[in-house]
């Protein structure tokens, strides 16, 4: 649902004001929930040496979202979804190299089906080669962020809500500065605050999963990317995109891969 709202918010719109409003909405709602539940102090409290590490997280995610939003301005969501599905491939490579996560045979077969999505959408250039490269860049940076998340929460033991609050706050400041100089053609849309709220809820669950000692980032990344199945079919209908039947072949491979992964 976050991906669908994101596409609706940024389609033919100014990118940086959109990013600022979505990020601010998520950060504000998270802050309000933490205040009302009495957990603000515990979430915000952090060792000074870790603040710079969380700001690095903001820069990585900020660059990833910027590239992704610029791509989604013109790229059909049914083309962007398979590109995003390649994210687990890069996460898996990093997990093997950095964290020595070796998949078993069934997981390997499941991952192979997911990676099959890389061959989908022969008409990806419909959104322009620039949009394709931006979507690819955003995906690779997103994988770098996922690996960094494991280091922050499993390696350093930083609480999931702490990571979420600080990195959203850092990006909010960054996007506010960029939006001040890049707001031409901006149009307000109701999906903007909804995008930020859905993102915050999604990441709260995702970060909690990463923080569990037994979790593997390569597996979590694959499960998370299975969300493109919902994005694909609902998005294709909402935005009236074409050639859905052929593109759906890659989505079927992803679903089969996730089932094998769960087994």
C-alpha positions, 0 to 999 in steps of 0.5 A, a space after each residue: 500500500 505504501 508503494 501505491 500511495 508513493 506512486 500516486 503522490 509523485 506521479 508528474 509532481 515535484 519530487 523534493 516537496 513530496 519527499 519532505 511531506 511524506 517523511 515529515 508525516 511519518 516522523 510526526 505520527 511516530 513521535 506522537 505515538 511514542 509520546 502518547 505511549 510514554 516511550 519517547 525517552 527510550 526511543 530518542 536516547 542514544 549514545 552520541 557516537 551512534 548519532 553520526 551512524 544514524 545520519 549516514 543511514 539517513 543519507 543512504 536512504 535519502 539518496 535511494 528514495 530520491 532516485 526511486 521517486 524521480 524514476 516513479 514520476 514517469 516509469 509505470 509501476 508495473 515496470 518499476 516493481 520488477 526492478 525493485 524485485 532485484 533488490 534481494 539479489 544485491 542484499 544476498 550478495 552483501 549478506 554473503 560477503 559481509 555476514 557470511 549468510 549462506 542459503 540452504 538448497 531450498 532457499 537457494 531455489 526460492 531465491 533463483 525464482 525471485 531473481 527470475 524477475 530480472 528478466 521481466 518487462 522487456 518494455 521497461 524502457 517505456 519510462 525512458 532509460 534515465 528512469 530505468 537507471 534511477 530505479 536501478 540506482 534506488 534499488 541498489 542503494 536500498 540493498 545497501 541500507 538493508 545491510 547497514 540496518 543489520 549492522 545497526 540493530 544486530 551488531 550495535 544493538 540500537 533499538 528499532 524505534 530509535 533507528 526509525 525516529 532518528 533516520 526519518 528526522 535526518 531525512 526530514 531536515 535534508 528534504 526540507 532544505 532541498 524542497 526550499 529550492 526545488 518546489 516548482 510544479 508541486 501539487 498537494 495530494 492526500 496520498 502524501 501523508 498517507 505514504 509517510 504513515 504507511 512507510 513508518 508502520 512498515 519499517 517499524 515491523 521490518 526493523 523489529 524483525 531485523 533486530 531479532 538475533 536469529 533473523 537473516 537479512 537476505 531472507 527478510 529482504 526477499 519476503 519484504 519484496 514479495 509486496 510487489 505482487 499487491 503493488 503490481 495488480 492493484 497499481 496496474 488497475 489503478 493507473 491503467 497500465 498495459 501489458 499486465 499479462 506478460 509482466 505477471 509471469 515474473 510476479 508468479 516466479 516471485 510468489 513461487 520463490 517466496 513459498 519455497 523460501 517459507 518452506 
